Amino acid sequence: MNTQDASPPGHPGYTLWQLVLYMLRLGTLGFGGPVALAGYMHRDLVERRAWITDADYKEGIALAQLAPGPMAAQLAIYLGYVHHRIVGATLVGVAFVLPSFLMVIALGWAYREFGGLTWMQSVFYGVGAAVIGIIAISAYKLTRKSVGKDKLLWGIYLVLGAVTVITESEIAWLFVAAGVLCWFWRAPPAWFRQGGLNALAASQVPAAGGVFSTLDWPLLAQIAVFFAKAGAFVFGSGLAIVPFLYGGVVTEHHWLNDKQFVDAVAVAMITPGPVVITVGFIGYLVAGFPGACVAALGTFLPCYLFTVIPAPYFKRYGKLPAIAAFVDGVTAAAVGAITGAVVVLAKRSIVDVPTALLALVTIALLWRFKKLPEPVIVAGAALVGLIAYPLLHMAR
């Protein structure tokens, strides 16, 4: 039994500043995207330190998947809210996002000053493969912890994993459907047991903000509106937001060309913290430091609000059998989608035999050495990429 289970909500076994410093460190050194970051939080805060209960963690994952915006940032914000409410959620959110934001600003400056990241292909060649190994191990751990041996949860998990692989996106209403299925199966409401069944529908309206794009806004206002739409209407991880960003940044507004956009995504993948921080790099290329700040604020403010506003209700009613069943269903769906995302990302990063070997070596090292720091693996993979990629490129 975790010691945290016995701690009343007002007296956690840690201070707010301990959690803030942890999130600052995770935002500085946490590689691998949302899958790996969620896995690190579970490993460190639930299993090792027992600051957060497993139930609170699962509620955070479920809420992050139900609400639009970047999953890892929302999970971090929710964990800050668990014992320290609005102040905790705010400080934890800033600490988690700030390090990678400053890194992409520095890379954006270098990109503009020196005409492109010519070393990026070599680094990403190695790091991209290692990241696949890191997130594969994280997905395995989340699966074992969240799904267990429950046949219904395994069915949900497998369906969502397959859908994510086939569509290469995360379909929000399927998370809700998974939660409702688990709720009706485990703790059906009275009206359902009596034979009454109401039709349920879910819809997204990402085009609702489209009317604003026809107005002649100043550039910073246009950036704010576009990235607020990205944060408010795109569900899932950084994988899901990339197509939305491409459509607006390259196709609609012509702020960047194709090569610049691909470089922006690469920057996000080789920097720690949330993948969605690529918005800071894009904003910097479009309108300098003010553009980066507006883009990041526009993207992360909706996800913050979508986390802290419903959080009290999750805390108050999360232990009811119906809510607990719903959360279990959504969690299984989320972990299935995360596992599917590993396959999707692998198809982009595993391009030849050396990258496949790098991914396998990463998995083997993390499996054998449980406490091996991920940044060490990322640094080693970057070095391998810098050496191997030019040699392989020259040999062709």
ABEGO torsion letter per residue (X at the ends): XBAAAABBAABBABBAAAAAAAAAAAAAABBGEAAAAAAAAAAAAAAAAGABBAAAAAAAAAAAAABBEBAAAAAAAAAAAAAAEAAAAAAAAAAAAAAAAAAAAAAAAAAAAAGEBAAAAAAAAAAAAAAAAAAAAAAAAAAAAAAEABAAAAAAAAAAAAAAAAAGBBBAAAAAAAAAAAAAAABBBAAAAAGBBBBBBBBBBAAAAAAAAABBBBAAAAAAAAAAAAAAABBEBAAAAAAAAAAAAAAAAGABBAAAAAAAAAAAAABBEBAAAAAAAAAAAAAEAAAAAAAAAAAAAAAAAAAAAAAAAAAAAAABAAAAAAAAAAAAAAAAAAAAAAAAAAAAABABAAAAAAAAAAAAAAAABAABBAAAAAAAAAAAAAAAAAAAAAAX
